[in-house]
Amino acid sequence: MKHALTFSRMPKLFRRMFWRIYLLFAGITTILCIGALFWILKETISGRQVAVQRMARELASIAESWLESCQNMSIAVGQIPEFQELSDNEAHDLGSALLDPTLLGAAQHALVTARARDLHIERMAVYLYNREYVVTDQGTVVLDRFYQTLFATNAVPQSEYLRRLGPGKFLFLRQNSIDASTPECPVYITSVIDRDGKRYGNLFVFLDTRELKREIDAVLDEKAYFAIFDKDGDLVYGNDSLYLTKAEMLAETARTGDAPLLYHVGTYSGWEICMAQPKNLLAHRLLYRSLMLGTLWLILLILGAPAALFLCRKNYAPLQELARVISPQNVAGTQEMEYEAMQAVIASIFADRQMLKEQILIYKPLLISSLLLELLDGSQQKNVTRNALHALGIDLSLECWCCVAIITEEARHDALVALAERTRIPGRVMCLAATHSRSVCVFLLNAESRGTCMQATQKLQQYLDVEESVLSWGASEIVTDIEHLTRAYQHARTVLDYAVLDTATNGTDWTTLSASGVMELRQPDILKNLFSTFSVGRISEARRMLLEYFSCIIYDGYAQKEHLRFLQKTTLSALLKLRQEYGIDCSTEPLRQWNGNERDSIRHLHDLCMSTCDELDGIMSAWLSEQLVQRENSIMEYLNVHIFDEDLSLSKLAVEFGISESVISRKVKTLSSENFLDYVNHKRIEHACVLLQQTDISINDLAANVGYGNDITFRRSFKKYMGVTPSEYRREHAPERE
């Protein structure tokens, strides 16, 4: 409510501005949402069609795999020797009770083995023509009993299910096609064929409904429905419990408007899939997505109001402030009068020509600088900008042009204008200064000839070299076409990206810089191991690495400032990492304060890097000495702790401390006045003497306890150091023990 009252008190200009912005936003948002709605409708409908086609195609592939596995099974079963032997028996009326049980068991076992190869099959049975029994993978049953499980009636000899089927022919019984429980699962019937092509029986394949349902559910959407029909239009398999024929199902889908898709399963079976999704499902999806889009549209409209209000306040604030500044004191200070009061004051300013001239004189330098930048960066047509400058009294009609860009440090615009005026030669050279940013300015020179332009540029460069506030400068090439002025300006700005080694000047020109070849240099990767070199104390190598980097980036007296800054950042990063990981504190503040734009920046950075190396050299020498003492103490401590380890060796110590065996040997020699082997044997023999005096342990066990692999080596070492054998030493010191 408060915002509404505030808005109602705003000036008419503010309210018109708000409604213009908000209605524009609302219109664009509405158009985009309508376009998105049409796109969603199109994608949803086409997505439904694509989904139905995909499901029908995958379902056809599944049905094809069923038929193929059943057909392959008929070939595999037909070549089982036991069934061929049963078929060759001439006693056609032979019952199962008169057959060899071993032969029947072998046939049943072969059938079980064949069934185990296919997960789609629940069980199988083989009927041999003109027999009174059927061999199943669960046993041998009478024909009538088996026939009743399929058709709930006794076997009929004329039944097509008990007669030979032609090549490639098969029969299919749908689950519960006879009554509510018969048959219990889908049955595939085809003839079995031996190796000679003779058909001697029919194979009944009972498909596993759970496996079939699992495969079908994996490819179907939960709302989709399908039906598989045979070539006569009768239902073979489906997820609808009505068991409609093909004609009945098409009539039903035509009534509901579900638009089913018909898809053929292979070529030889004649089966056909009828796949569809309910039409109301599509309507629900379209409605849901439309509601979501409508909600988004409303949210955007609601959020657009404060956004438009914020933009209006931001755009109107300068007008409001200006109106308050220039409005007469006698005008009421209401918001409704701000803009009207400002209009009256501005009209009075332009009515007074003298006041208008004063305003132009105040803003003229700013206008000239702005127009010069437009002329240089090419944001406006060159002739249009030059005519505008001419209207302000700036004549740029001479033949040759040159740009000089500078980087300054707190340089005043009037000081730069003074430099430009000192460079001018009336009628021959025009020089203007424009401020691009707080630290970057540009001089534009327009001269009558190349020679005059070159002389004026050199004169300006001399002024810039002695001006303390100018850190560096870069001059472009001389061009004679004003259309090439933007390119020259870009070249002058590019020159500022390079530092000069020569201390006599703090800048260069594009022609000299491009001819030097420094622009072709790429960032070297010499410094990638700088930290690791610092961390191991190889300061001389680090110094050489830094000098090599300088030699790679400095070419013909020039270096790219970006390469210098990379050196600064890499060195600072290495020093900071040394402080964090090793506690080595080296002074970084001078290096951190280095500025790539300063005069003589190359030498300054070089001196800083070398002084950093000198400081690190002293710090690292003291640090490495301390580390060396700690390592020596660690070596002797480790050696004394593991003196009785059988595998103690120089190589083990070298691996443990990461140094060579020769260094380990020298350290032990220095600290103990003995070589490694003598020191170890000496310590072991001393401990062995103590054990010989104080214990009754055997010589063999004692040798193992003090680190010798066998008693022979121990006895030899003991005799060498003590002059007697271990046994003699024990006898000599037996009284001491007692």
Secondary structure, DSSP 8 states (H G I E B T S, - for coil): -HHHHHHHTS-HHHHHHHHHHHHHHHHHHHHHHHHHHHHHHHHHHHHHHHHHHHHHHHHHHHHHHHHHHHHHHHHHHHT-HHHHHHHH-S-TT--GGGS-HHHHHHHHHHHHHHHTT-TTEEEEEEEETT-SEEEETTEEEEHHHHHHHHHSS---TT-GGGS---TT--EEE-TTSSBTTBSSS-EEEEEEE-TTS-EEEEEEEEE-HHHHHHHHHHHS-TT-EEEEE-TTS-EEEES-TT---HHHHHHHHHHHT---EEEE--SSS--EEEEE--HHHHHHHHHHHHHHHHHHHHHHHHHHHHHHHHHHHHHHHHHHHHHHHHS-TTS---HHHHHHHHHHHHHHHHHSHHHHHHHHHHHHHHHHHHHHHHHHHTSS-HHHHHHHHHHTT----SSEEEEEEEEESS--HHHHHHHHHHH-BTTTEEEEEEE-SSSEEEEEEEESSHHHHHHHHHHHHHHHHH-TTEEEEEE---BS-GGGHHHHHHHHHHHTTEEE--TT-SEEEHHHHHHHTGGG-----GGGGHHHHHHTT-HHHHHHHHHHHHHHHEETTEEEHHHHHHHHHHHHHHHHHHHHHH------HHHHH--TTSTTHHHHHHHHHHHHHHHHHHHHHHHHHHHHHHHHHHHHHHHHHTTT-TT--HHHHHHHHTS-HHHHHHHHHHHHSS-HHHHHHHHHHHHHHHHHHH----HHHHHHHTT-SSHHHHHHHHHHHHSS-HHHHHHHTHHHH-
